[in-house]
Structures are given as C-alpha cells and as structure tokens.
Amino acid sequence: MNTHLRPRRLIRTAAAATVLGVGSLSLAACGSDAADDGKVHVSASFYPMQFLAQQIGGDHVSVDNLTKPGVEPHDLELSPKQTGKLSEADVIVYLKGLQPAVDEAVKQSEVENVAEATSFTSLEKHGTDVHGEEGHGHDHEEEGHGDEGHGEEGHEGHDHGDDAAGDPHIWLDPVRYAEVAEGVGKTLQKADPDHKAEYKKNTTALVKRLHSLDKDFKNGLKKKKSDTFITTHAAFGYLAERYGLHEEAVSGIDPESEPSAARMKNLHEIAKEDDVDTVFFEDTASDKTAKTLAKDLRLKTAVLSPLESLKDPKEQDYFSVMHQNLTALQIALRAQ
C-alpha cells in the first residue's frame, strides 16, 4: 500500500470540499476509500493521457478520465465534483492548451505530481496555409504542411496555436507521443517510488511499441502516389509533418460546419492538382460536411480518427485506431 500518499490526499480533499462547498463529508469519504485501495490515483484530462497512465501504471494505478465517452474534449466543462476529485489525485496527466477548464482546475488543485504533456516534447505552430485565390503550392517547410485552421481561429473555445503554445495534437505523432510517455513514466516513478522498476519497464515497452508504430507508418506510406489529404478536422499537422504528407482542412474547424464558397473553390483546385480522391471525417462526429464536400468535388469519404476519444473503448485502443488511420491513408494516397 502506498501509505505515503494518503495524508496529502485527505488534507487536499477536505480543503477542496470546503472551498467548493460540495459535500465535504462525501468527498472526504471518497478520498479515504481511495487511499485504502493502495493504488496511485491518477486524473487524466482525456483519452490519450488516460492511455499513457494506464499502460505505464498497470495494476498499481487507478485512472479517472475527466472527459467521459461522448464528450467533445475541447468543450469540456468540469463540475464542482470533478474539480474536487481532481484535487484529490496523487498524479495528474494532462495536455495544456487543449482544455481550458482542465488548465484552470490543475492550477487550483495544488497536486504535487503533475505530468503536463507538452513539457516533454517540442511543439510547432501549424498555421493557416497560404492557399488563396492566387494559386496553390507546397512549400512544406515554409508553410507548416498546410495545417489549415491551426492559426488564430482554432476550435470553438479552444485556441490551437498561439505563438507560445502551438498545435497541441502531439499524440498523433508516435515519436512525440513516445516522448510524452517517458515523461509520464518519470512522474509516476516520483509519485510512487516503491514501484519505480515496474513503471520504468512499462514505459520502455510502450515507447518501443510507439517507435514500431512509427516504422509502420513510414514503411506503409513509402509508395504513396499523392501526399495531400483533405479532412474536416485540422488535427493531423504533426502526423502529416512526420510522414511527408500535406493536410488540407475544411474552412471552419468544427467538423459539422459548412465550408465557404471560396474555400470550396480552393479545395476543388487542390484536389485536382494533387490528385486527391478522399475527404476524411472523424469517427465521433457527423459526416455531413465531408459528404457535402465529397459530392461537390466527386470524391470519396473515409474516417480518419483524431483519437481524442474512442467510439468503442472495449474494442479499440490507441494502437488499433492508429493502424486504422494508416490503412485509411494508404488507400486514399494509393500507397498499397
């Protein structure tokens, strides 16, 4: 049992309950029960962070995902109960800049062991691509690989790319995600030194799998006939950059928004010039925009998951969905 974790959690539980005014007795009881199970209690902000904590922590951790299935991560609002529970955690694993409500709650939590994903890897600003009425060209290094929408607009209520923060979608690049995994592993080792060796072993195994996934993408896309793909969700800038691809996103980052007439004309030119035949939409959102665009441009539609949540957690995980993404890209880019 990790008895060294118990006093801090109980003190924080009482404090959080007092500040929030939400049933201090019930919260204290919850904290006491949590301490008695002998596990390190981890609060994860959304699925990619939950996955890392579970894979590395194994049987020694209990992970609570603040973003429940069916909730759009960017739009997450925390209840007083969730904020109180976050303050009880032994470890917090989150990604700054993706969920403002979580960022604020973490600041207030006073939790000692915090693994903030972007601090373990490098970020880039995938700004609006320079594809206006004057023409269309691919200067990938200059233009940030055309990650349309990662500029000042961002998701509604979510700033994708101010100069300081950059694009947060690092988990879609297996190499950057592996760097985050190493950081999470070190945080768990610090929080629970009694099981340090197991956390190190699990981290090494996970990083090895992520590097293997990276090789799968590199090998799987070697023979691609095109490098451009169109998506309704501008989340794939790092993935595109890693594997020499070029993402074009529909105007209006919301997957259900309608593209402007100017953007439709622009995408038509891009699709023709770059021999694009597929418009991607995400598996947890409506395919309305993708179908409308595909019909107008006479293209096919397919799913490319941003992996912010899982549609079927019992049947899917990070690796299975990333391999599905690889297959979808191979088909669309004619790399098979």
Secondary structure, DSSP 8 states (H G I E B T S, - for coil): --GGGHHHHHHHHHHHHHHHTS-HHHHHHHHHHHHHTT-EEEEESSHHHHHHHHHHHGGGEEEEESS-TTS-GGG----HHHHHHHHH-SEEEE-TTT-HHHHHHHHHH--SEEEEGGGGS----------STT-----HHHHGGG-TTTTTT-BTTB-S--TTT----GGGSHHHHHHHHHHHHHHHHHH-GGGHHHHHHHHHHHHHHHHHHHHHHHHHTTT-S--EEEESS---HHHHHHTT-EEEE-SSSSTTS---HHHHHHHHHHHHHTT--EEEE-TTS--HHHHHHHHHHT-EEEE----SS-S-TTT--HHHHHHHHHHHHHHHTT--
